[in-house]
Amino acid sequence: MITSAVLPGGVRLRPLDSGDASALLDAYVRNREHFRPFDPERPESFWTLDGQRTRLDSLLRQQEEGTLLAYAMQRDDLVVGGASLNTIAFGPLCSANLGYWVDVAEAGRGLASAAVDVLCGIADRDLGLHRVQATTSRANVASQRVLTKNGFEQYGTARDYIYINGEWQDSFLFERILNSRPPTSP
């Protein structure tokens, strides 16, 4: 498992840690309007330091349980993105869901593509997973480019998949088959 990786522009991809709540809050507040078209409505507690501490505690607990790997993209002391493998399943599924986001000021610099490449390597090499999947809203063309650049293929559309901005919205489904090895224990 990596402890960190260097992404374009000297941004460091590193595992989340318990001291990240304030930096995450700052990043989410900075990007609130940018993410509005793509993210579900968040409870008001999400936009507080206590809310981020609670969320971070939950993420770290899931990491300890082996069902999540969560990373921050960091430039100097500023969190400028995040990436995760979540809902990690072993046994006959050997799969995970991929998530990522990049600060509006860093968009278009290759950070998401580089982070997805690193996480797919971890999924294959370190976790022994067979498949990684992701979803994007129909409107999120930039995210769709990140996925296809990293070898993901669109395999369908989930109708009325997620409730955003007061309506159910479709999402495109993407997958990447990492290898054809039989399942191994984690």
Secondary structure, DSSP 8 states (H G I E B T S, - for coil): --S-EE-GGG-EEEE--TT-HHHHHHHHHHTHHHHTTTS----GGGGSHHHHHHHHHHHHHHHHHTSEEEEEEEETTEEEEEEEEEEEE-TT--EEEEEEEE-GGGTTSSHHHHHHHHHHHIIIIIT--SEEEEEEETT-HHHHHHHHHTT-EEEEEEEEEEEETTEEEEEEEEEEE---------
